Amino acid sequence: MKRVVAWGVAASLLGYAGYGAAQQLQSMSAADKKAGAEAHPQLMQEFGGAFTGPAATYVTGVGRKIAMQSGLANSQSEFTITLLNSPVNNAFAIPGGYVYTTRQLVGLMNDEAELASVLGHEVGHVAARHSAKRQAAAQRNSVLGALLGLGLGAIAGDSGLGQLLQEGAGQAAQLLTLRYSRKQEYEADDLGVRYLLGAGYDTMASSSMLASLAAQTSLDARDKGAESRGLPEWASTHPDPAGRVVRARQKAQAAGGVGRARNRDAFLNAIDGLLYGDDPKQGVVDGSSFRHPDLRIAFTAPQGFGISNGTNAVSVSGSGGQAQFSGGKIGGSLQSYIDGVYRQLGGKGSVGEVQTTRINGIDAAYSVTRAQTKQGQVDVGVVAYQMGGGNAYHFVTLAPAGRGFGPFSSMVQSFNRLTPAQAAAVRARKIDVVTVKAGDTVQGLSQRMAYNNLKQERFMTINGLAANARLTPGQRVKLVVWG
């Protein structure tokens, strides 16, 4: 969560008016460029904006080089390649030559060829018109419904809540969580290999990158709550990375180009010092707690619930319910603020009574009402906190009917202000590229990883190392350390 924002920003993915992979690629039309230019600022907002610096410049250069292999443009300057300031593993492309990858996904890569393989894969989705085919599905999906998975229909019989499904109370990022079909994945994989070959890269980079993604997916599953940390994730929007590793290797061998450029040293030099994980300016998730040092606020999620930190909102999910945390300008009383939140949800204000209270010394108000879903009735709660400067923060919670705030009762009570000392203690992580010395081992170096658990597993995954790997003096590896 980057700052105090309105409840949500609507955005949609636009389909590419190109053609299938089996046909000759065409240049981008003026309509494609216009559509991409309109969507680009919205996507930038949803994904934390552009990350700047040497790493971003490097990514742009590689991205333009590989994208040119698609035939979608006549010059590299027609492509806009963006390194996003996002702590989730994601990459995508939209019409008009706009290609994106997150700094988190770049941190998982181990050489320039792997970077080119990911960007080429995304351009392949555009060239094969996969985004156009997904647009219709995106328009049929609720943004909040995708988040909450409940298919909300009405508040106390008011069908207005269903309007939320069309009017953008959610985030463009959620639209990217739609899964590609296996056929579409294979098609983009094949195009990506073709682009690697044309650009002079080792075509095996696609399979090694997919192997790293499979390992990261497995590691996330072991880390409690990690599967809920950050939608959208590349491993979610691009299903079955493990199942595609062997096929990608076979395609690479058939295409030729195995053993060509990997440019590992240039890549490692470019990402040395790259921010990794949460950016404190957007808030930090640490286990079950969320802390925002700039806004000086914090709360704790219920035990067993996962936290996903988005640009405009923080989502909390578990088997017992769903919740979202956001903020905005109060513009009057807390009651009118809560009414506004319910209206954003498609209702006509807070159907239930708004009650006032104080939580941890902060003026607060809350209301709970009933909503009908496809699975039955649920309780929809809103809790708002009045802060200085005309700002407020709020939770929206969904719990089983009759439970009120249900499992989120402790969470709404945990919202509090951080002291200056507590805010100053929130630190960032970064990538540190080190050279292996004589006597260094996987076990020894992994102890320097800035985590409390799974240190060795994280070290091996981020470096693409096999279970029995041994380090050799002079080898360069990545560590994740405190910034």
N, C-alpha and C positions, 0 to 999 in steps of 0.2 A: 504494500500500500504506500503510494508515493507521497500523497498529500491529502488535505481535506478536499474532497471532490463531491460532485453530485452523485446521486444514486447509481447512475450508469450512463454509458455512452453507447449508442447503437452504431453498428457497422456491419457490413456484409461483404462476403467474398464475391468477387466478380469472375465469371468464367472467361476463359481465354478463347477467342474466336479463331483459333488456329485450325490444326487438323491432326489426325491421328499419326502415330509414329511410323506407320507403314508408308505414308505419303511424303512428298517433298515438303520440307519446312518453308513456311512463308514468313515474310517480314512482318513486324508488328504494325498494325494499322493505327491511324490517328485515334480511332475510337478506343482501341486497347490502351494506348498511352494515356488518354484522358481518364479512362476508368481506373487505371492503376494510380495515376496522380491523385485522384479523389480518395481512393482507399488508403493510400500510403500514410497520410498524417494520422488517420484513425488507428491503424495498426501500430504505428510508432508509439502512440499514447498508451495503447493496451499492453505493449511489451516493454515499457520502461524507457523508451526513447533510444537514441543511438548511443553506443559506447564509442568514445573517441580515443585517439592516441595511435601509437605505432601499430598496435595489433589490428585496429580497425582499418588503417591504411593498407596493411598487408592483406587482410581478408578481401578488401575491395579489389585489389589488383588480381588476386587469384580468381575471384568470382567473375570478373569481367573476362578474363582469359578463357575460363572454361565455358561461360555462357555463350561466347562467340561461336563455339563449336555447334550450337544448336541451329544456327541459321536464322534465328529470330530477329536479328538486327544486322546492320551493315557496319557498325563501328562500336568499339567498346564503350564509348561515352554514352551510348543509348541505354546502357544497363545501370541501374542504381543498386549497388550491393551494400547492405547495411549489417553491421555487427550490432546486435541488440543487447541492451543492458538488462538481461533477464537471467535469473538463476535456474531456469529449467532447460532441459535438453530439447531443443526444437529448431527446426529449419523449415522454410516454406518459400514459395514464390507466387506472385500474382501477375496479371496481365500488365503490359507496358514495360517489361524489363526490370521489375522490382524483385530482388532476391534477398532473402534474410536468413541469418543464422544467429543463434544466441551465443554469448560468450561462454556459457556453461557447456554447450555442445563442443565449441572450439577447444575448450580445456580438456575434453575427453579425447580429442584427436592427438595423433603422435607424429604427423608429418604433413607436408603440404599436399601430397597426393590424396590423403584422406579428406582433407578440407575440400579439395577439388571434387572428390567423389560425392560428397554430401551436397554441395552446391549444384553439381551436374545432375544429380538425382532429382532435385527440386525443379530445376529447369526442365527436366524430362517430363515431370507431371504437367507442367504448363504446356509444353509442346504437344503432348498427347491429349490435351483438352480435359484432363481429369478434374481440374478445378471447376470447369463449366458444368460437369456432370454432378459435382458435389453441391453446387449452388442451390439447386432445387431442393436437395435434401436439407441443406442448412436452413432454408426458408421455412421448412416444415417442422423445424426443431425449436423448442423453447430454449432461450439462453439460460434463464433461471431454471427452467425445467431440466435442462441438460446438467446443470449444477446440482439441483436438488433431487432429480430423478423421481419426481412425484407426480408430474402432469397436473398441476394445479388447475382447477376449473373455476371456482367461485369462492368468494368470501361471503358467508352467511346467505347463500343463494344469489349473490350478485355476480352475474356472468362477466362482469368487467375485469375480473382478475385474469381471465383468459386473454384479455387484450395485451397483457404483458408479453405473451408469447410472440406477438408480432411487433411490439413497439420499442424494444430495445432497452429494457431495464438491465440488460446484461452487457457482456463485453465481447468485442470482436474476437478476442482470444478463444472464447468458447467455441466459436464456429469452426475453429481449426482442429477441434478434437474429433471431428468426424473421421471415421476410419476409411482408408482406401481399401478397395477390394484386392484380393491376392493377384488377380490379373493385372490390375493397375500398378501394383507394386513391382511386379516382374517387368512390366513394360518400362517403367521409370528406371529400374535397375539396368535394363539392357541399354537404354539411351545413355545413362550415366557412364557405362563402360565405353560406349562409342565415343562420348565426349572426352573421356580420359585418354583414349588412344589418339584422338585427333590433336589433343593438346600436348602430347608427348609424355604423359605420366604413366607410371606402372599401373596397369589395369587391375592388379590384385588389391589395390587400395580399397576398392569397394567392399571386398569380402573381409578385409581386416577391420574396416570401420564397422561393418555390421557385427563382427565378432565382439568388438568393444561395446557396442550398444546392447548386445545380448548379455554380456557380463554385467553391465551397469544395471540393466533391468533386474537381473537376478540379485544383485547386491541391494538394490532398492527394496526388493521384496523381503530381504532379511532384516532390513533396518525398520524397526517398528514405526508404522505410520508413514513410511516413505512413499507408499503407493498413493497417498492422498496429498502429498506435499505440493505438487505443482502441475496442474493442468493448464495448458496443454503440454504434453511431453512427446518428444519425437518417437519414443518407443510405443506410445499409445496411438498416435496418428498414423504411424507406419507399422502395422502389425507384424508380428512374428519375425523379428530380426534374426533369431537363431536359425529358423527354418530356411532363411534365404542365404545363409553364409555359403553353404556348399554349392548352391546353384550359381551364386555370384562368382565363386572361384572357377567353376567350370566355364562360365561365359567369358571370364577374363582369359583363361587359357586358350579358348577357341578363337578369341579376337586377336590374340597376340599382344605384344607390348609388355609382357611380363618381365620385370627386372629393369624397367626404365625409370625415369626420375621419381624420387620420393622427396628430396629436398628437406630432409629431417632437421638438419642444423639451422637452416634459414627459418623454418617454422618455429623451432624451439626458441630461437633468439627473439622472434616477433612476439611470442606469448609470455615470455619471462616477465613476471610481475603482474600478469593479468588478474583482475578481480575474479574470485571464484566463490560461488554460493551467493547468499543474500548480500545485497548492497545496503548498508546501514541507512542510507538516505531513503530507502524504500521500506525499511523495517526488517527485522531479523526474526526468523523462526528458530527456536532452540528447544528441541523436544516438544513439549506441550505448551510452551510459552511463546507469546509474540511481544516483541519490544520494538518501539520506534524511538530512537534517541533524539531525532530532530523534533518530532511532535511531542516527545516526552510522555508517552502513554504506553500502557502494557496491559495484557490480560493473559489468562491461562485457560486453555481448552480442557474439556473433561478428559479423564483418563481413558485411553483407548481410541480417541478421536484424532484424526489427521488434520493438519493445518496447511492450506494452500495460500500463499501470499501473492496476490495479483497486484497489478498497478493501481487499480481503483478500489479494490476491495480485498478482504481476507476471508477465505471460505474455511469452514470447519465442518467436517463430515465424519459420520460413523454410522454404525448399524442402528443406533437409537434416535437418529434425527440429523438434521442439516441446519447450518446457520451461516450467516454472512455478516461481516462487519464493515462498515463504511462511515462516511461523514459528509458534512455539508454545512452551509450557512443556516443559522437558526431562524433568522427572519421573523422573530416574534417569540411566542411562548414555546415551551417544550411540547405542550399539547398540540399546537398547530404544526410543529415539526413532525410529530408522530402521525398526525393526520396526513401530512404530505407524503410520508413514507408509504402509508397504506394506499394512497392514491397512485403512487408510482407502481405499486403492485397491482393496480387495476381496480381497486375497490373505490369506495366513495368516502374515504376517511376511516378513522378507527371506529369500528362497529361497537367494540367493547368500551367500557369506561377507562379513561386515562387517569392513572393514579400517580401521585408524586411521592418521592422519597429522597434520601441521600445515601449514596454509596461511596464509601471511603472518602467522605468529606466533599463529594461532588453532587451537585443538584442533578436529580435524575427523574425520569417519568417512564411509565410502562403501560402496556395494554396487551391483552390477549383476545383473539377472536377465532372463530371456527371457519375452516375452509373445506370445501369438498374436492377430493382428488379422485382419480381413476381407481385408486386402491382403497378409497374410503375417506372418512373425515380426518382432518389433522388440526392441531392448534397452531395458529400463526401468532407469534409474539413479537413485539417491538419494544426495545428498551433504548432510551436516548439519554445522553449525558451532556449537560451544558458546560461548555468550556469558555475560556476567555476569548476576546476578540470577535464575538458573535459567531463562534464556531460550535458545532455539536458533533458527536459521534453516536452511532447506534448499531445495535444488533437486530437482525431479523432472524427468528428461529422458527423451525418447523419440528413439531414433536407429535407423538400419537395423541389423538383426541382425548380430552380429559386430563392430560398431563400438564397443561400450561407450558411453562418453559422446560419441563421435563429434565433431561440430562444436562441442560445448559444453565440451570439455576446457579450453580457454583461459578460458571464462567461469567455471567452477567454481574455477579457480585465481586468478581476478581478485578474488574476494570479499575485502573488507578493511574495516578501520575507518577512518573519516574522522577527521582531526585536528580540534581545535576550530576552527582557522583555516579548514580546508577546509569544515567544516560551516557556518561563518558566511558563506562566500562564495556559498552557494546562495541565489539570490534569486528572488522572485516577479515576475510580470508583471501589469500592470493596464491598464485602459482609461483613456485620458486624452482627454477631449473638448476640442477646441481650436477657436477661431474663426479662420478663414482671414483673413490680412492681405494687403494689397496687395503683390504680388510673389511671394506663395507659390505654389508649383506642386506637382503630384502628385509629381514627381521629388524636389523638395526636402523636402517633409514626410515622404515615405516613408523617407527616410534616418534618421529618428528612431525607426523601428520597432525594437523590441528583439529582432532576429533577425539571424542571420549570413547568411541567404540569402533570395532571393525577396522582398525588402523591398517593392518597388513593387507586386508582385502581391498581397501580403498586404494592403497598404494599400487597394488598389482593391477587393479582395474584401470586406473587412470593412466598407467604406463603400458597397458596392453600386454602384460606379462603372463605367461603360462604358469600353472601351479608349481612346476618344478624348475622355474627359471632361476638362473644364477647371474649375478652381476659381475661385470668385468671392469677393471680399472680403465678410465677414460670414457666409459659409457656415460651418456647424459640421460638423466631421468627427471621426472617432475615430482615435486612435493607440494602439498597444500599446507601452507603455514599461516600463522596469524600476521595480518598486515600491520 
